[in-house]
């Protein structure tokens, strides 16, 4: 496990839109606007989902100009890459190569 709280991580990963956002953020850093446009979800909802995932320790953000860019935490990205696209929370596993598009 990556030091994540299992219950918070499961709660954050238990919603399809958040999984779709996570799939995008594994590829590159994105702003709320970019995520919203790519997924066809309101900026308000994207912001709520990002907050939940950030609080669960799955994401980090950095300020760039007037925007914030969101990305998967380095520890999470490293673990998933080293385990063949599998996140092991100890209680269960997620296959990131099987996430919804």
C-alpha positions in Angstrom: 0.0 0.0 0.0 1.1 3.6 -0.7 0.3 4.9 2.8 -3.2 5.8 1.6 -6.1 5.5 4.0 -7.9 2.5 2.6 -11.4 3.7 3.4 -10.8 7.2 2.0 -9.2 5.8 -1.2 -12.1 3.3 -1.7 -14.6 6.1 -1.2 -12.7 8.2 -3.7 -12.4 5.4 -6.3 -16.0 4.2 -5.9 -17.4 6.7 -8.4 -17.1 6.4 -12.1 -16.5 10.1 -12.9 -13.6 10.1 -10.4 -12.1 7.0 -12.1 -12.4 8.7 -15.5 -10.7 11.8 -14.1 -7.9 9.7 -12.6 -7.4 8.0 -15.9 -6.8 11.4 -17.6 -4.5 12.5 -14.8 -2.3 9.4 -15.0 -1.4 10.6 -18.5 -0.8 14.4 -17.8 -1.4 17.3 -15.5 -4.6 19.1 -16.2 -6.7 22.0 -15.0 -10.3 21.8 -13.9 -11.3 23.5 -17.2 -9.4 20.9 -19.3 -10.9 18.0 -17.4 -14.4 19.4 -17.7 -14.1 19.8 -21.4 -12.6 16.4 -22.0 -15.2 14.5 -19.9 -18.2 16.7 -20.6 -18.8 17.3 -16.9 -19.4 20.7 -15.3 -16.5 22.5 -13.8 -18.3 22.6 -10.5 -18.6 18.8 -10.4 -15.0 18.3 -11.5 -13.9 20.5 -8.7 -15.9 18.5 -6.2 -14.4 15.2 -7.4 -10.9 16.6 -7.4 -11.3 17.7 -3.8 -12.4 14.3 -2.7 -9.5 12.6 -4.5 -7.0 15.1 -3.2 -8.2 14.7 0.4 -7.9 10.9 -0.1 -4.2 11.4 -1.0 -4.6 10.3 -4.6 -3.9 13.7 -6.2 -1.8 16.8 -5.8 -2.1 20.2 -7.3 0.2 23.0 -8.2 -0.6 26.6 -9.0 0.4 27.7 -12.5 -0.6 31.3 -13.2 -4.3 31.7 -12.4 -4.9 28.0 -12.7 -4.3 24.9 -10.7 -2.9 21.8 -12.4 -3.9 18.4 -10.9 -1.8 15.3 -11.1 -1.7 11.8 -9.6 0.7 11.8 -6.6 4.2 10.5 -7.5 3.9 7.7 -4.9 0.7 6.4 -6.4 1.9 6.8 -10.0 5.1 4.9 -9.1 3.2 2.1 -7.4 0.8 1.6 -10.2 3.6 1.7 -12.8 5.7 -0.9 -10.9 2.7 -3.2 -10.3 1.6 -3.5 -13.9 -1.2 -0.9 -13.7 -2.5 -2.3 -10.4 -3.1 -0.3 -7.3 -2.9 -2.5 -4.2 -4.7 -1.0 -1.2 -4.1 -4.0 1.0 -7.8 -4.8 1.2 -8.4 -4.8 -2.6 -6.8 -4.0 -5.9 -7.7 -1.7 -8.8 -6.6 -2.3 -12.4 -6.0 1.0 -13.9 -5.8 -0.4 -17.4 -9.5 -1.4 -17.0 -10.8 2.0 -15.9 -13.9 3.4 -17.7 -13.3 5.8 -20.5 
